[in-house]
Amino acid sequence: MATADHNLINRVSVAATRGAELAAAIPVLAQLRMTVFRAFPYLYDGDLEAEEEYLHSYTASPDSVIVLARDGDEVIGAATALPLQHEPDFLVQPFEQHGIDPTEVFYFGESVLLPRYRGRGIGVRFFVEREAHARSFGERFRLASFCAVQRDAGHPRRPADYQALDEFWLHRGYTRQPQLRTNFPWREVDGDAEIDHTMVYWTKPLGAP
């Protein structure tokens, strides 16, 4: 089993995609989002057409990046980032309301990875690549940020073996900012309509490696 695991991770490549190459990554990223976010804690019941429409914000922003992880030719994970000012207002407003200039924030969107590839350092690479991309603009961006859904510890769909990612994010240098929060609507698995979900932001100064 150890040899099989070693061979698997040796096959995986991680690389940033920018510019004109972004459009080709949208369909596979949309499918990955629908697969990974269907599980707890998001329980997201996605629609492929709506996914692709949402993700085209990355092709519209000249400064965005999509980091792809591949096992051979198969894309098995992806992470996204773009300037916060290019995101919808409901993601931008919490920063404005707390006196943080959104033009100085680089926003990290989805980070999705198929389950069998987790715990092998790929998630770390996703953060490293996106932070490096944000720093490539010099002093233009002061903060990196992302937001995560909030779920009660006693949520009925919470798996017994579920492990939150808070410790991983703390280890990467991010700080939870409970005052920065927004509502993000989506339809849950087995749900009839979209409902609002509370999302709380985490931030990291981009001067810190």
C-alpha positions in Angstrom: 0.0 0.0 0.0 2.8 2.4 0.8 4.4 1.8 -2.6 1.1 2.4 -4.3 0.6 5.7 -2.4 4.1 6.8 -3.3 3.5 6.1 -7.0 0.2 7.9 -7.0 1.6 11.1 -5.6 4.6 10.9 -7.9 2.2 10.9 -10.8 0.5 14.2 -9.7 1.6 17.5 -11.2 0.5 20.9 -10.0 0.7 24.0 -12.2 -0.8 27.4 -12.5 -3.0 28.3 -15.5 -3.3 31.9 -16.5 -4.5 34.1 -19.4 -6.0 32.5 -22.5 -5.6 29.0 -21.1 -8.1 29.6 -18.3 -11.2 29.0 -20.5 -10.2 25.4 -21.2 -10.1 24.7 -17.4 -13.6 25.9 -16.7 -15.6 22.8 -17.7 -13.5 20.4 -15.6 -13.4 22.8 -12.7 -17.2 23.1 -12.8 -17.5 19.3 -12.7 -15.0 19.0 -9.8 -16.9 21.7 -7.8 -20.2 19.7 -8.2 -18.5 16.5 -7.1 -16.4 17.8 -4.1 -18.9 20.3 -2.8 -21.7 17.8 -2.7 -20.2 16.3 0.4 -20.3 17.9 3.9 -19.8 20.7 4.9 -21.2 22.3 1.7 -23.8 19.7 0.7 -24.1 21.6 -2.6 -26.5 20.4 -5.2 -25.0 22.1 -8.3 -26.1 22.7 -11.9 -23.4 22.4 -14.6 -24.6 25.3 -16.7 -24.8 27.6 -13.7 -21.4 26.4 -12.5 -19.7 27.3 -15.8 -21.4 30.7 -15.9 -20.2 31.5 -12.4 -16.7 30.4 -13.1 -16.3 32.6 -16.2 -15.5 35.4 -13.8 -12.0 34.0 -13.9 -11.7 34.4 -17.7 -13.1 37.9 -17.4 -10.4 39.0 -14.9 -6.9 39.5 -16.5 -5.2 38.9 -13.1 -6.9 35.6 -12.2 -5.3 32.1 -11.8 -6.5 28.5 -11.7 -4.1 26.0 -10.3 -4.6 22.5 -11.6 -3.5 19.2 -10.2 -3.3 16.3 -12.7 -2.8 12.6 -12.3 -1.4 12.0 -15.8 -4.0 13.6 -18.1 -6.8 13.6 -15.5 -7.5 16.8 -13.6 -8.0 15.6 -10.0 -8.0 18.9 -8.2 -8.0 22.7 -8.7 -7.8 26.0 -6.8 -8.7 29.5 -8.0 -7.9 33.1 -7.1 -8.5 36.5 -8.5 -8.6 40.1 -7.2 -11.5 40.5 -4.8 -12.8 43.6 -6.7 -13.8 41.2 -9.5 -16.1 39.2 -7.3 -19.8 39.9 -6.8 -20.8 42.6 -4.4 -21.9 40.3 -1.6 -18.4 39.0 -1.3 -16.8 42.4 -1.5 -19.0 44.4 0.9 -17.9 42.8 4.2 -14.4 44.2 3.6 -15.7 47.7 2.7 -18.0 47.7 5.8 -14.9 47.1 8.0 -12.7 49.7 6.4 -10.6 47.3 4.3 -9.9 48.4 0.7 -11.1 45.5 -1.5 -8.6 46.5 -4.2 -5.8 45.4 -1.9 -7.3 41.9 -1.3 -6.6 38.8 -3.5 -9.5 36.4 -3.1 -9.0 32.6 -3.0 -12.1 30.9 -4.3 -12.6 27.2 -4.5 -10.0 24.6 -3.6 -11.3 21.2 -4.6 -9.5 17.9 -4.6 -10.8 14.3 -5.1 -10.8 12.4 -1.7 -8.2 9.8 -2.6 -5.6 12.5 -3.2 -6.0 14.3 0.1 -3.4 14.4 2.8 -0.5 14.3 0.3 0.5 17.9 0.2 -1.5 19.0 -2.8 -3.6 21.4 -0.8 -0.5 23.1 0.5 0.7 23.5 -3.1 -2.6 25.1 -4.0 -2.0 27.8 -1.3 1.7 28.2 -2.3 0.9 28.7 -6.0 -1.9 31.2 -5.4 0.0 33.2 -2.8 3.0 33.4 -5.2 0.7 34.6 -8.0 -0.8 37.3 -5.7 2.7 38.4 -4.7 3.8 38.6 -8.3 1.9 41.9 -8.5 4.3 43.5 -6.1 2.7 45.6 -3.4 -0.7 45.9 -5.1 -2.3 43.3 -2.9 -1.9 43.4 0.9 -4.1 40.5 1.9 -5.0 37.0 0.8 -8.4 35.9 1.8 -11.0 33.1 1.4 -14.3 32.3 3.1 -15.6 29.0 4.5 -19.1 27.8 5.3 -20.1 27.7 9.0 -21.8 24.5 10.2 -23.1 23.5 13.7 -21.1 20.7 15.4 -24.3 18.8 15.7 -25.4 19.1 12.1 -27.4 16.0 11.2 -25.4 15.4 8.0 -22.0 15.8 9.6 -20.0 12.5 9.1 -18.6 10.9 12.3 -15.1 11.1 10.8 -15.3 14.6 9.5 -12.3 16.8 10.2 -12.6 20.6 9.8 -9.8 22.4 8.0 -9.2 25.1 10.6 -5.9 23.7 11.8 -4.6 23.4 8.3 -5.5 27.0 7.5 -4.0 28.2 10.8 -0.8 26.3 9.9 -0.7 28.1 6.6 -0.7 31.4 8.4 -4.4 32.4 8.0 -6.5 33.9 10.7 -10.3 33.5 11.1 -12.0 36.9 11.0 -15.5 36.4 12.5 -16.5 40.0 11.9 -16.1 39.4 8.2 -18.9 37.3 7.0 -21.4 37.1 4.2 -24.4 35.0 3.1 -24.0 32.7 0.0 -27.2 31.1 -1.4 -27.2 27.6 -2.8 -29.5 24.6 -3.0 -28.5 21.7 -0.7 -28.7 18.0 -1.5 -32.3 16.9 -1.3 -33.4 20.5 -1.0 -36.2 22.2 -2.9 -34.8 25.8 -3.2 -31.7 27.9 -2.5 -31.1 28.9 1.1 -28.6 31.3 2.5 -25.4 30.0 4.2 -23.2 31.9 6.5 -19.6 32.2 5.2 -16.8 33.5 7.4 -13.6 34.9 6.0 -10.0 34.0 6.8 -7.1 36.4 5.9 -3.3 36.4 5.7 -0.9 39.3 5.1 0.8 38.7 1.7 4.0 39.9 3.2 4.2 36.7 5.2 5.5 33.6 3.3 
